[in-house]
Amino acid sequence: MDLGLQDKVAMVAASSKGLGFGVAQALAAEGVSLSMCSRTASEIESAAVRLADTFGTETLAVACDVRQPSDIEAWVERTIARWGKVDALLVNAGGPPSGLLLSFDDAQWQAAFELTLMSTVRMIRAAVPHMPEGSAILTVTSSSVREPIERLGLSTVMRSGVVGVVKTLADELAAQGIRVNNLIPGRIQTDRVTQLDQTTAARTGKSIDDIRAENIAKIPLKRIGSI
């Protein structure tokens, strides 16, 4: 499929694996130049090389902890120094820990706020000045913003805040020709979902296979999404 994206530049956060890598891979297949980041330099460099070798696209790998404002600013600066613009931004990050909502202390609430909500605000705020008309911003949230998921309350609260940010910015940035939308995935087989299944298995004494079977039973198609 040719979507006419060969001259576009995309910044893809948390793209060494999981949904972020899946999005980067799809963009690379369309010839998009990719600025990729994750916390671990070796992992994001390996992912960028893999996509460049497979698809022949230009890539930039940057170690970036999206909880750190200076890291986000440096990532955007390096992207602009390389290509001079940002046509698309995927806002993405790991999720807060699971648990009962009132079990989290103030430090854990603040950490979730920085990881999920403020990283969204900071990435968009840093990128928008470099985005031409026709650009797009997509944030990865969760189906929990539509219906809370058991023991993922901390994530639900923060991601619901992200939905508010996105809806507000969709209106505010429309005049600049910048589209802002949420991606609201259900269960996708990623490291994050595997970790959550392992945590549930350890807490309940059930096997991971049993936990997965229970989760699959709740899905109308009776299967977990794949990347």
ABEGO torsion letter per residue (X at the ends): XBAGAAABBBBBBGAABEAAAAAAAAAAAAGBBBBBBBABAAAAAAAAAAAAAAAGBBBBBBBBBAABAAAAAAAAAAAAAAAGBBABBBBBBBBBBBEBAAABBAAAAAAAAAAAAAAAAAAAAAAAAABBBGBBBBBBBBAAAABBBBGAAAAAAAAAAAAAAAAAAAAAAAAAGBBBBBBBBBBBBBAAAAAAAAAAAAAAGBBAAAAAAAAAAABAAGBBBBX
